[in-house]
């Protein structure tokens, strides 16, 4: 890269850092400006070791089923142990580096000439993300009538189902007509070398990664496994929150955690710091829960996830003989290779 290219590239890099960090700082400012830290300390004192142990057990159970979902989407081409720790490495990358490279990091780690390619793995991650968004949307919209009232227009729920099913239908049809698509690309490639050398090979790998959609049993089992993971995560949140708030309804956890999942998609510092807490406090505010209680809950849940996923990620790196910084550079370089030239 020449000096002029580096100079033109610099503002983009700065913006990619400043915008997420600015969002996190702003979110923390909004949340903390009216919070009494003495109350936070009092709330934390209510959570004893037994509660932490139960919540930790729930976390790992939820993680187990989430990994199993991805394992099925990969069509068992990789061992469950490998998938288990690779997902942890992905979370680790998201926790310590910007730009949310964790998903791509998973694909780079599992790339194997004897197994799935990078793009195949990315396809499976895409399906997992679609499942996640679908379930989060269903949970949030299903809970809104309890908050807004019985007069809530159920049309929004129906629209969420339709949009998600439409997205899955597009992916399913892509797999169903895989041979036709590849044949068409090959014919096109005879006239355009770029299509032949770049587009057609990569589309073939992506479609190969989506082939799980041709197996209804594996597809439904993966979705069911992820649903179980979500409900166990609701239980983990309930275990923590019931120590801070007397007899909370369980459906509160469904609403708040699902909203938090959407908040995690917003630009933020690594690990979603600040933004996750802000979204959780805002969701609890709709339920009439005070900021101190909501913030304490968000911090504890976030801290547990941060600690445990980092531990799993570090174990995964150790098993592979990788260093986090070296993997980060590999991921960045591999992502640049996949992008079209020019």
C-alpha positions in Angstrom: 0.0 0.0 0.0 1.4 3.4 -1.1 1.6 6.5 1.1 -1.3 8.1 -0.7 -3.4 4.9 -0.3 -2.6 4.8 3.4 -3.6 8.4 3.7 -6.9 7.9 2.0 -7.5 4.7 4.0 -6.8 6.4 7.4 -10.0 8.4 7.7 -12.1 5.3 7.1 -10.2 3.4 9.8 -10.6 6.3 12.2 -14.4 6.5 11.6 -14.7 2.7 12.1 -13.2 3.2 15.5 -14.7 6.5 16.5 -18.3 5.8 15.7 -18.6 2.5 17.7 -16.6 4.0 20.6 -18.7 7.1 20.5 -21.9 5.0 20.7 -20.6 3.2 23.7 -19.5 6.3 25.5 -22.8 8.0 24.8 -24.8 5.0 25.9 -22.9 4.8 29.2 -23.4 8.6 29.7 -27.2 8.2 29.2 -27.4 5.3 31.7 -25.0 6.5 34.4 -26.0 10.2 34.6 -28.9 9.4 37.0 -27.6 6.3 38.7 -26.6 6.2 42.4 -23.5 4.0 42.6 -24.2 3.3 46.3 -27.4 1.5 45.2 -25.5 -0.5 42.6 -23.2 -1.8 45.3 -26.2 -2.6 47.5 -27.8 -4.5 44.6 -24.6 -6.5 43.9 -24.5 -7.5 47.6 -27.8 -9.3 47.1 -26.4 -11.7 44.6 -24.7 -14.6 46.6 -22.4 -17.3 45.4 -25.3 -19.8 45.0 -27.0 -17.5 42.5 -23.8 -17.0 40.5 -23.3 -20.8 40.4 -26.8 -21.4 39.2 -26.6 -18.6 36.6 -23.2 -20.0 35.4 -24.7 -23.5 35.0 -27.5 -22.0 33.0 -25.1 -20.1 30.8 -23.1 -23.2 29.9 -26.3 -25.2 29.2 -27.5 -22.4 26.9 -24.1 -22.3 25.2 -24.2 -26.1 24.7 -27.4 -25.9 22.8 -26.3 -22.9 20.7 -23.2 -24.7 19.7 -25.2 -27.8 18.8 -27.4 -25.6 16.5 -24.3 -24.5 14.6 -22.9 -28.0 14.6 -26.0 -29.2 12.8 -25.9 -26.3 10.4 -22.3 -27.3 9.5 -23.8 -30.7 8.7 -21.4 -32.4 11.2 -18.5 -31.8 9.0 -16.5 -30.6 12.0 -16.4 -32.3 15.4 -18.6 -30.9 18.2 -15.5 -30.2 20.3 -14.0 -28.1 17.5 -17.3 -26.2 17.0 -17.6 -25.7 20.8 -14.3 -23.9 21.2 -14.4 -22.2 17.8 -17.6 -20.4 18.8 -15.8 -19.3 22.0 -12.9 -17.9 19.9 -15.5 -16.0 17.8 -16.9 -14.4 20.9 -13.4 -13.7 22.2 -12.6 -11.8 19.0 -15.8 -9.8 19.3 -14.9 -9.1 23.0 -11.4 -7.7 22.5 -11.3 -6.4 18.9 -13.5 -3.8 17.1 -15.4 -4.4 13.8 -17.2 -7.5 15.0 -14.9 -10.0 13.2 -15.9 -12.9 15.5 -18.2 -14.5 12.9 -15.5 -14.3 10.2 -12.9 -15.5 12.7 -15.0 -18.7 13.2 -15.0 -19.3 9.4 -11.2 -18.7 9.2 -10.5 -21.2 12.0 -12.7 -23.9 10.5 -11.4 -23.5 7.0 -9.9 -26.8 6.0 -9.0 -28.4 2.7 -10.5 -31.7 4.0 -13.6 -30.0 5.5 -15.7 -26.9 5.0 -14.3 -23.8 3.2 -14.4 -20.3 4.7 -17.4 -19.4 2.7 -19.2 -22.6 3.6 -18.7 -21.8 7.3 -19.9 -18.2 6.7 -23.1 -19.6 5.1 -23.8 -21.7 8.2 -23.2 -18.6 10.4 -25.6 -16.6 8.2 -28.3 -19.2 8.7 -27.6 -19.2 12.5 -27.9 -15.4 12.5 -31.2 -15.5 10.6 -32.5 -18.0 13.2 -31.4 -15.7 16.0 -33.1 -12.6 14.5 -36.2 -14.6 13.8 -36.5 -15.9 17.3 -35.6 -12.5 18.9 -38.3 -10.8 16.7 -40.9 -13.4 17.6 -40.1 -13.1 21.3 -40.2 -9.3 21.4 -43.4 -8.9 19.3 -45.1 -11.7 21.3 -44.4 -9.8 24.5 -45.5 -6.3 23.3 -49.2 -6.9 23.8 -48.5 -7.5 27.6 -46.8 -4.1 27.7 -48.9 -2.0 25.4 -52.2 -3.7 26.2 -54.6 -6.2 24.8 -55.5 -3.8 22.0 -52.1 -4.3 20.4 -52.3 -4.8 16.6 -51.1 -8.4 16.0 -50.4 -7.4 12.3 -46.8 -6.6 13.3 -46.2 -10.1 14.6 -47.6 -11.5 11.3 -45.4 -9.2 9.3 -42.3 -10.4 11.2 -43.2 -14.0 10.4 -43.8 -13.2 6.8 -40.5 -11.3 6.4 -38.4 -14.0 8.1 -40.1 -16.8 6.2 -39.5 -14.9 3.0 -35.8 -14.6 3.8 -35.6 -18.3 4.5 -37.5 -19.1 1.4 -35.0 -17.2 -0.8 -32.2 -19.2 0.8 -34.1 -22.5 0.3 -34.8 -21.7 -3.3 -31.2 -20.9 -3.9 -30.3 -24.4 -2.6 -33.1 -26.1 -4.4 -32.0 -24.6 -7.7 -28.3 -24.8 -6.9 -27.3 -26.7 -10.0 -29.2 -24.3 -12.3 -27.6 -21.3 -10.6 -24.1 -22.8 -11.0 -24.7 -23.8 -14.6 -25.9 -20.3 -15.4 -22.8 -18.8 -13.8 -20.6 -21.1 -15.8 -22.2 -20.0 -19.0 -21.8 -16.4 -18.0 -18.2 -17.1 -17.0 -17.4 -18.1 -20.6 -18.0 -14.4 -21.5 -16.7 -12.7 -18.3 -13.5 -13.9 -16.7 -14.3 -12.2 -13.4 -17.4 -14.3 -13.1 -15.5 -17.5 -13.9 -12.5 -16.8 -11.6 -14.2 -15.1 -8.6 -18.0 -15.1 -8.6 -18.8 -18.7 -9.6 -16.3 -20.5 -7.2 -17.5 -18.4 -4.2 -21.2 -18.8 -5.0 -20.6 -22.5 -5.2 -19.0 -22.6 -1.8 -21.8 -20.4 -0.3 -24.5 -22.6 -1.7 -22.6 -25.7 -0.4 -22.7 -24.2 3.1 -26.5 -23.7 2.8 -27.2 -27.3 1.8 -28.5 -28.0 5.3 -31.7 -26.3 4.2 -32.3 -29.3 2.0 -32.5 -31.5 5.1 -35.7 -30.7 6.9 -34.8 -32.8 9.9 -31.5 -31.1 10.5 -32.9 -27.7 9.7 -35.8 -28.1 12.3 -33.5 -29.7 14.9 -31.1 -26.8 14.6 -33.9 -24.3 15.1 -35.3 -26.2 18.0 -31.8 -26.4 19.6 -31.4 -22.7 19.3 -34.9 -22.1 20.8 -33.9 -24.2 23.8 -30.7 -22.2 24.1 -32.8 -19.0 24.2 -35.1 -20.3 26.9 -32.3 -21.4 29.1 -30.8 -18.0 28.7 -34.1 -16.5 29.9 -33.7 -18.7 32.9 -30.2 -17.5 33.6 -31.5 -13.9 33.5 -34.4 -14.8 35.8 -32.0 -16.4 38.3 -30.0 -13.1 38.5 -32.9 -10.7 38.4 -35.1 -12.4 41.1 -32.2 -11.6 43.5 -32.6 -7.9 42.7 -36.4 -7.6 42.3 -39.1 -9.4 44.2 -41.0 -12.0 42.2 -40.6 -10.7 38.7 -42.7 -12.3 35.9 -40.7 -14.7 33.8 -42.0 -13.0 30.6 -40.0 -9.9 31.5 -36.8 -11.9 30.9 -38.1 -12.9 27.4 -38.8 -9.3 26.5 -35.7 -7.7 27.9 -33.1 -10.3 26.6 -34.7 -10.3 23.2 -34.5 -6.5 23.0 -30.9 -6.8 24.2 -30.1 -9.1 21.3 -31.2 -6.4 18.9 -29.2 -3.8 20.9 -26.1 -6.0 20.5 -26.3 -5.4 16.7 -25.8 -1.6 17.1 -22.3 -0.1 16.6 -20.4 -0.2 19.8 -17.0 -0.8 21.4 -15.8 -4.4 21.6 -18.2 -6.7 23.6 -21.0 -4.2 23.1 -19.9 -2.3 26.1 -22.3 0.5 27.1 -24.8 -0.2 24.3 -25.9 -3.5 25.7 -26.3 -2.0 29.2 -28.2 1.0 27.7 -30.6 -1.2 25.8 -31.3 -3.4 28.8 -32.0 -0.4 31.0 -34.3 1.0 28.4 -36.2 -2.3 28.1 -36.6 -2.6 31.8 -37.8 1.0 32.0 -40.8 0.1 29.9 -41.6 -2.4 32.6 -41.3 0.2 35.4 -38.0 -1.1 36.7 -35.5 1.4 38.2 -32.3 2.3 36.4 -30.1 1.0 39.3 -31.7 -2.4 39.4 -31.7 -2.7 35.6 -28.1 -1.6 35.2 -26.9 -4.0 37.9 -28.6 -6.9 36.1 -27.2 -5.9 32.8 -23.6 -5.6 34.2 -23.8 -9.0 35.9 -25.2 -10.8 32.9 -22.8 -9.1 30.6 -19.8 -9.8 32.9 -20.7 -13.5 33.1 -20.9 -13.8 29.3 -17.7 -11.8 28.8 -15.7 -13.9 31.3 -16.9 -17.3 30.2 -16.7 -16.8 26.5 -13.2 -15.4 26.8 -12.1 -18.4 28.8 -13.6 -20.7 26.2 -12.0 -18.7 23.4 -8.6 -18.7 25.1 -8.8 -22.5 25.5 -9.8 -22.8 21.8 -6.8 -20.7 20.8 -4.5 -22.7 23.0 -5.7 -26.0 21.5 -4.9 -24.7 18.1 -1.6 -23.1 19.0 -3.0 -19.6 18.0 -2.4 -16.2 19.4 -5.4 -13.8 19.5 -3.5 -10.9 17.8 -2.1 -13.3 15.0 -5.6 -14.6 14.4 -7.0 -11.1 14.2 -4.5 -10.2 11.4 -5.3 -13.5 9.6 -9.0 -12.7 9.7 -8.4 -9.2 8.4 -6.2 -10.4 5.6 -8.6 -13.3 4.7 -11.5 -10.9 4.5 -9.6 -8.7 2.1 -8.8 -11.8 -0.1 -12.5 -12.7 -0.3 -13.5 -9.2 -1.5 -13.4 -8.7 -5.3 -10.3 -7.0 -6.6 -10.5 -3.4 -7.7 
